[in-house]
């Protein structure tokens, strides 16, 4: 188990309890005590699931969920002391995957988290196909307009990482950590070099890899390009 979860909860003692249970099951745990810090961590770190309290300082859970859902489909479990039906409906309408009401059993929370991740990961497509781009994830092959293109391992990994995070802005640091590894100590410009090569090999489809000035890159297909 190598899943990384982000706990967004302002009750520190509860974070400590939840963390102990998840770490015992092999999870890597990150946490934030307020809304602003939570969004900063989410943008900076790779996480597989979010445990999100509703009542938080600065930004509440609904606002955080709405913000994250603009660019990400990451699984979100909302945690709250509020059990009103309208609150639950609002959470689901904003894109929450599950809802847990306090008090709860940490063991049950871990089990529900594992089941949600298993269910979602089991539905991951084995291929990607959009706008003339076809990727066979199992075969590690890429076609552009039915023509196979030859990519280096790093170029392939880079393209897959961008596509699996479609519409989400990824910083150069994030890309380096994911594609080159956490122990990479080279220059961040290696990302720019590989993006340039990848775009060239993709021809016109390379335009879907957008540059976000002073931040990084994202894969995005706008409505007029679909």
C-alpha positions as CSV (number, residue, x, y, z in Angstrom):
1,X,0.0,0.0,0.0
2,X,1.6,3.3,-1.2
3,X,-1.4,5.6,-1.3
4,X,-0.9,9.1,-0.2
5,X,-3.9,10.8,1.5
6,X,-4.4,14.4,2.5
7,X,-6.3,14.9,5.8
8,X,-7.9,18.4,6.0
9,X,-9.2,18.8,9.5
10,X,-8.7,21.5,12.2
11,X,-9.0,19.2,15.2
12,X,-5.4,18.2,15.8
13,X,-6.0,15.4,18.1
14,X,-8.4,13.8,15.6
15,X,-5.7,14.2,12.9
16,X,-3.2,12.4,15.1
17,X,-5.6,9.5,15.7
18,X,-6.6,9.1,12.0
19,X,-2.9,9.4,11.0
20,X,-1.9,6.5,13.3
21,X,-4.6,4.2,11.9
22,X,-3.8,5.0,8.2
23,X,0.0,4.8,8.7
24,X,-0.5,1.4,10.3
25,X,-2.1,0.3,7.0
26,X,0.8,1.6,5.0
27,X,-0.6,4.9,3.9
28,X,1.5,8.1,3.5
29,X,-0.4,10.8,5.4
30,X,-0.3,14.6,4.7
31,X,-2.4,17.0,6.7
32,X,-3.6,20.6,6.8
33,X,-5.5,22.4,9.6
34,X,-7.1,25.1,7.5
35,X,-8.4,25.7,4.0
36,X,-5.7,27.8,2.6
37,X,-2.9,25.5,3.6
38,X,-4.9,22.6,2.3
39,X,-5.1,24.0,-1.2
40,X,-1.4,24.9,-1.2
41,X,-0.5,21.3,-0.2
42,X,-2.8,19.9,-2.8
43,X,-1.2,21.9,-5.5
44,X,2.3,21.0,-4.4
45,X,2.0,17.3,-3.5
46,X,0.9,14.1,-5.2
47,X,-2.1,12.7,-3.3
48,X,-4.5,9.9,-4.1
49,X,-7.4,10.8,-1.8
50,X,-8.6,13.6,0.4
51,X,-10.4,13.3,3.8
52,X,-12.1,16.7,4.1
53,X,-13.8,18.2,7.1
54,X,-16.5,20.8,6.4
55,X,-16.0,23.2,9.3
56,X,-12.6,24.7,8.7
57,X,-10.9,28.1,9.3
58,X,-10.6,30.4,6.3
59,X,-12.2,28.2,3.7
60,X,-14.9,25.6,4.5
61,X,-15.0,22.1,3.1
62,X,-17.6,22.9,0.5
63,X,-15.5,25.8,-0.9
64,X,-12.4,23.5,-0.9
65,X,-14.3,20.7,-2.7
66,X,-15.6,23.1,-5.3
67,X,-12.1,24.5,-6.0
68,X,-10.5,21.1,-6.3
69,X,-13.2,19.8,-8.5
70,X,-12.5,22.5,-11.1
71,X,-9.3,20.7,-12.1
72,X,-9.3,17.3,-10.5
73,X,-11.3,14.1,-10.0
74,X,-9.4,13.0,-7.0
75,X,-11.5,10.9,-4.6
76,X,-12.9,13.0,-1.7
77,X,-14.5,11.8,1.5
78,X,-16.2,14.5,3.5
79,X,-16.0,14.3,7.3
80,X,-18.3,16.4,9.4
81,X,-20.2,16.6,12.7
82,X,-23.2,17.9,10.7
83,X,-25.7,15.3,9.6
84,X,-28.3,17.4,8.0
85,X,-29.5,16.0,4.7
86,X,-29.1,19.3,2.9
87,X,-25.4,19.4,3.9
88,X,-24.8,15.9,2.5
89,X,-26.6,16.7,-0.7
90,X,-24.5,19.9,-1.1
91,X,-21.4,17.8,-0.6
92,X,-22.4,15.2,-3.2
93,X,-23.5,17.9,-5.7
94,X,-20.0,19.6,-5.4
95,X,-18.4,16.2,-6.2
96,X,-17.7,14.4,-2.9
97,X,-17.5,10.7,-3.3
98,X,-18.5,9.7,0.2
99,X,-19.7,11.3,3.4
100,X,-18.8,10.3,7.0
101,X,-20.4,11.8,10.1
102,X,-18.7,12.3,13.4
103,X,-18.2,10.4,15.6
104,X,-16.9,7.6,13.5
105,X,-14.7,4.5,13.9
106,X,-11.1,5.1,12.5
107,X,-11.0,1.5,11.5
108,X,-14.2,1.8,9.5
109,X,-12.9,5.1,7.9
110,X,-9.7,3.3,6.8
111,X,-11.8,0.4,5.4
112,X,-14.1,2.7,3.5
113,X,-11.1,4.6,2.2
114,X,-9.4,1.4,0.9
115,X,-12.7,0.3,-0.7
116,X,-13.2,3.6,-2.4
117,X,-9.6,3.6,-3.8
118,X,-10.0,0.0,-4.9
119,X,-13.3,0.8,-6.7
120,X,-11.9,3.8,-8.4
121,X,-8.6,2.2,-9.4
122,X,-10.4,-0.8,-10.7
123,X,-12.2,1.5,-13.1
124,X,-9.1,3.2,-14.5
125,X,-9.1,2.9,-18.3
126,X,-6.4,0.8,-19.9
127,X,-6.3,3.2,-22.8
128,X,-6.8,6.9,-23.6
129,X,-8.4,8.2,-26.8
130,X,-9.2,11.8,-27.6
131,X,-8.8,14.1,-30.5
132,X,-6.7,11.7,-32.5
133,X,-4.4,10.8,-29.6
134,X,-4.5,7.1,-28.6
135,X,-2.5,5.6,-25.8
136,X,-2.4,2.0,-24.8
137,X,-1.3,2.1,-21.2
138,X,-0.6,-1.6,-21.0
139,X,1.3,-1.7,-24.3
140,X,3.1,1.6,-23.6
141,X,2.4,2.7,-27.2
142,X,1.2,6.1,-28.5
143,X,-0.6,6.8,-31.8
144,X,-1.3,10.2,-33.3
145,X,-4.0,10.1,-36.0
146,X,-3.5,6.3,-36.3
147,X,0.3,6.7,-36.8
148,X,2.6,5.2,-34.1
149,X,5.1,7.7,-32.7
150,X,8.3,6.7,-31.1
151,X,8.8,8.2,-27.6
152,X,11.6,7.8,-25.2
153,X,10.7,6.4,-21.8
154,X,10.8,9.8,-20.2
155,X,8.7,11.4,-23.0
156,X,6.1,8.6,-22.6
157,X,6.0,8.9,-18.8
158,X,5.7,12.7,-19.2
159,X,2.8,12.5,-21.6
160,X,1.0,9.9,-19.5
161,X,1.4,12.0,-16.4
162,X,0.0,15.1,-18.1
163,X,-2.9,13.2,-19.6
164,X,-3.9,11.4,-16.4
165,X,-4.0,14.8,-14.7
166,X,-5.9,16.4,-17.6
167,X,-6.9,20.1,-17.0
168,X,-4.8,20.3,-13.9
169,X,-1.8,22.6,-13.8
170,X,1.4,20.7,-12.8
171,X,4.4,22.5,-11.6
172,X,7.9,21.7,-12.9
173,X,8.7,20.4,-9.4
174,X,5.7,18.1,-9.4
175,X,6.7,16.8,-12.9
176,X,10.3,16.2,-11.9
177,X,9.2,14.3,-8.7
178,X,6.8,12.1,-10.6
179,X,8.6,11.4,-13.9
180,X,12.2,11.7,-12.9
181,X,11.9,10.7,-9.2
182,X,12.2,12.3,-5.8
183,X,15.9,11.9,-5.8
184,X,16.5,13.8,-9.0
185,X,18.9,16.7,-8.5
186,X,19.2,18.1,-12.0
187,X,17.9,21.4,-13.4
188,X,14.2,22.0,-13.7
189,X,14.8,23.0,-17.3
190,X,15.0,19.3,-18.2
191,X,11.2,19.4,-18.1
192,X,11.1,22.2,-20.6
193,X,13.5,20.4,-22.9
194,X,11.4,17.2,-22.8
195,X,8.1,19.1,-23.3
196,X,9.6,20.7,-26.4
197,X,10.7,17.4,-27.8
198,X,7.3,15.8,-27.0
199,X,5.3,18.6,-28.6
200,X,7.4,18.3,-31.8
201,X,6.8,14.5,-32.0
202,X,3.1,15.0,-31.5
203,X,2.8,17.6,-34.3
204,X,-0.3,19.7,-34.1
205,X,-1.6,17.6,-31.1
206,X,1.4,19.0,-29.1
207,X,-0.7,22.2,-28.8
208,X,-2.8,20.4,-26.2
209,X,0.1,20.6,-23.8
210,X,-0.4,24.1,-22.5
211,X,2.3,26.3,-20.9
212,X,1.2,28.0,-17.7
213,X,3.6,30.9,-17.3
214,X,5.8,30.9,-14.2
215,X,4.1,27.7,-13.0
216,X,4.4,24.7,-15.4
217,X,2.2,22.8,-17.8
218,X,-1.1,21.1,-18.3
219,X,-2.8,18.9,-20.8
220,X,-6.0,20.6,-22.0
221,X,-8.4,20.2,-24.9
222,X,-10.7,23.2,-25.2
223,X,-14.3,22.9,-26.4
224,X,-13.4,24.1,-29.9
225,X,-10.7,21.5,-30.2
226,X,-12.8,18.5,-29.2
